[in-house]
Amino acid sequence: MTKIRKNHSAAFKYKVAIAALKEDKTMAALSQEFGVHVSQIKKWKAVLKDAGPSLFAEGTSRKQKEADQNIAVLHEKIGKLTVENDFLARVLGR
């Protein structure tokens, strides 16, 4: 029998990790309450602890940095295509 993988939203993971950080309930109780395995709760808790300081860091987020990199690549491509277009226009005499 195969098990169906569950895809949890980021909001759900955050909610479970916050509940685990509060430590007012045992991991087993949280596991039963949210229907998630204890090891998964521990992973989400560790991720929240590790990412915590970066959530309050100044500067751009990781998604923003990726977007900026994509924009830079696209600008480079536009420049290259413009140079090629100008060259071909001169060669063909247009």
Backbone torsions as a table, in degrees:
resi	resn	phi	psi	omega
1	MET	NA	130.9	-179.5
2	THR	-94.5	147.7	178.4
3	LYS	-95.1	145.9	178.2
4	ILE	-89.6	128.0	178.1
5	ARG	-76.6	137.6	177.9
6	LYS	-99.9	134.7	174.8
7	ASN	-106.1	113.5	-178.6
8	HIS	-96.9	145.3	178.3
9	SER	-72.6	161.8	178.6
10	ALA	-63.0	-36.3	179.9
11	ALA	-64.9	-39.6	178.5
12	PHE	-65.9	-44.2	179.6
13	LYS	-60.9	-42.4	179.2
14	TYR	-62.6	-44.1	-179.5
15	LYS	-60.7	-44.6	180.0
16	VAL	-66.8	-42.6	-179.1
17	ALA	-64.6	-39.5	177.7
18	ILE	-64.2	-42.8	178.4
19	ALA	-61.9	-37.8	178.7
20	ALA	-69.2	-36.2	179.0
21	LEU	-67.7	-31.9	180.0
22	LYS	-64.1	-31.6	178.6
23	GLU	56.5	30.6	174.7
24	ASP	-88.9	-11.6	175.6
25	LYS	-127.7	156.5	177.4
26	THR	-74.4	162.3	177.9
27	MET	-61.7	-37.5	179.7
28	ALA	-63.8	-40.3	178.9
29	ALA	-66.2	-42.1	177.7
30	LEU	-64.0	-40.4	178.8
31	SER	-60.4	-44.1	179.5
32	GLN	-68.9	-39.6	-177.9
33	GLU	-66.1	-44.3	-175.1
34	PHE	-97.2	-10.1	179.5
35	GLY	71.3	35.5	-178.8
36	VAL	-127.4	144.1	-179.1
37	HIS	-66.5	148.8	-177.9
38	VAL	-57.4	-41.9	-178.8
39	SER	-63.8	-34.4	178.3
40	GLN	-68.5	-39.8	177.7
41	ILE	-62.4	-42.2	178.5
42	LYS	-62.3	-38.9	178.3
43	LYS	-64.2	-46.4	-179.9
44	TRP	-64.2	-36.7	177.9
45	LYS	-64.3	-43.5	179.0
46	ALA	-63.9	-41.1	178.6
47	VAL	-61.9	-43.1	179.6
48	LEU	-64.6	-40.8	178.6
49	LYS	-64.1	-42.2	-179.1
50	ASP	-69.6	-38.9	-176.2
51	ALA	-85.2	-11.8	-176.4
52	GLY	-50.3	-55.1	-179.1
53	PRO	-61.5	-34.0	-178.3
54	SER	-72.4	-20.4	178.2
55	LEU	-66.8	-27.7	-178.6
56	PHE	-104.5	4.1	-178.9
57	ALA	-71.1	147.4	176.4
58	GLU	-77.0	157.3	179.3
59	GLY	105.6	-169.9	-175.2
60	THR	-87.4	156.2	179.1
61	SER	-82.4	172.9	-179.0
62	ARG	-63.3	-41.9	179.6
63	LYS	-63.3	-39.1	179.4
64	GLN	-66.4	-39.4	178.3
65	LYS	-63.9	-41.4	177.8
66	GLU	-63.8	-41.0	178.6
67	ALA	-63.8	-41.6	178.3
68	ASP	-63.2	-38.8	178.0
69	GLN	-65.2	-42.1	178.7
70	ASN	-62.9	-40.3	178.5
71	ILE	-64.5	-41.2	179.0
72	ALA	-62.5	-41.2	178.6
73	VAL	-64.2	-41.5	179.5
74	LEU	-66.8	-39.0	176.8
75	HIS	-63.2	-39.9	177.9
76	GLU	-62.7	-42.9	179.4
77	LYS	-64.1	-42.2	178.3
78	ILE	-61.1	-43.7	178.8
79	GLY	-61.8	-44.0	179.6
80	LYS	-62.6	-45.5	-179.4
81	LEU	-66.0	-35.3	177.7
82	THR	-64.9	-44.6	178.3
83	VAL	-61.8	-44.7	179.0
84	GLU	-62.9	-41.6	179.8
85	ASN	-63.6	-43.9	178.3
86	ASP	-63.1	-41.6	179.4
87	PHE	-61.6	-48.2	-179.0
88	LEU	-65.5	-34.8	177.6
89	ALA	-64.2	-40.6	178.3
90	ARG	-69.0	-40.9	-178.2
91	VAL	-66.8	-40.9	-178.6
92	LEU	-82.6	-7.2	175.6
93	GLY	74.6	34.6	178.9
94	ARG	-93.2	NA	NA
